[in-house]
Amino acid sequence: MDQETIIGTLPGQTENDRVVIVLSQPVMGSNSLELRQQSWGEGIGWFTQSSVEMSPRQVADLRNVLGVSQTKPRLPAKFRKVSERYWQPRIARADSA
């Protein structure tokens, strides 16, 4: 069974928006990090408007661009260094309301 772990939640511009950072660990295939833009709906709760899946290589590159904070926990080793030839950037899913 695939496993998803919420790493963090970033507040949006309003109290009805947020970005959820999810580590996806499928039984078959490769791990990925997913950024999910969510909105709050009365009677529905939080729902995903759109998402972007990031490979370990993309996450490592993003960390290099943003810098590394010593106060945050480290990501799993596969997200820090992965051979470039194994990853191609792609949009996993783009849902809209």
QUIDA-V663333 format. One record per backbone hydrogen bond with DSSP energy under -0.5 kcal/mol. NH is the residue of the N-H (numbers start at 1). CO is the residue of the C=O. If there is no record, write none. Layout:
nh:NH co:CO
nh:NH co:CO
This chain:
nh:3 co:25
nh:5 co:23
nh:7 co:5
nh:7 co:21
nh:8 co:21
nh:10 co:19
nh:12 co:14
nh:12 co:17
nh:17 co:14
nh:18 co:38
nh:19 co:10
nh:20 co:36
nh:21 co:8
nh:22 co:20
nh:22 co:34
nh:23 co:5
nh:24 co:22
nh:24 co:32
nh:25 co:3
nh:25 co:23
nh:32 co:24
nh:33 co:54
nh:34 co:22
nh:35 co:52
nh:36 co:20
nh:36 co:34
nh:37 co:35
nh:37 co:50
nh:38 co:18
nh:38 co:36
nh:39 co:47
nh:40 co:16
nh:41 co:45
nh:44 co:41
nh:45 co:41
nh:47 co:39
nh:49 co:37
nh:50 co:37
nh:51 co:93
nh:52 co:35
nh:54 co:33
nh:59 co:55
nh:60 co:56
nh:61 co:57
nh:62 co:58
nh:63 co:59
nh:64 co:60
nh:65 co:61
nh:66 co:62
nh:67 co:63
nh:72 co:69
nh:79 co:76
nh:80 co:77
nh:81 co:77
nh:86 co:83
nh:87 co:84
nh:92 co:90
nh:93 co:51
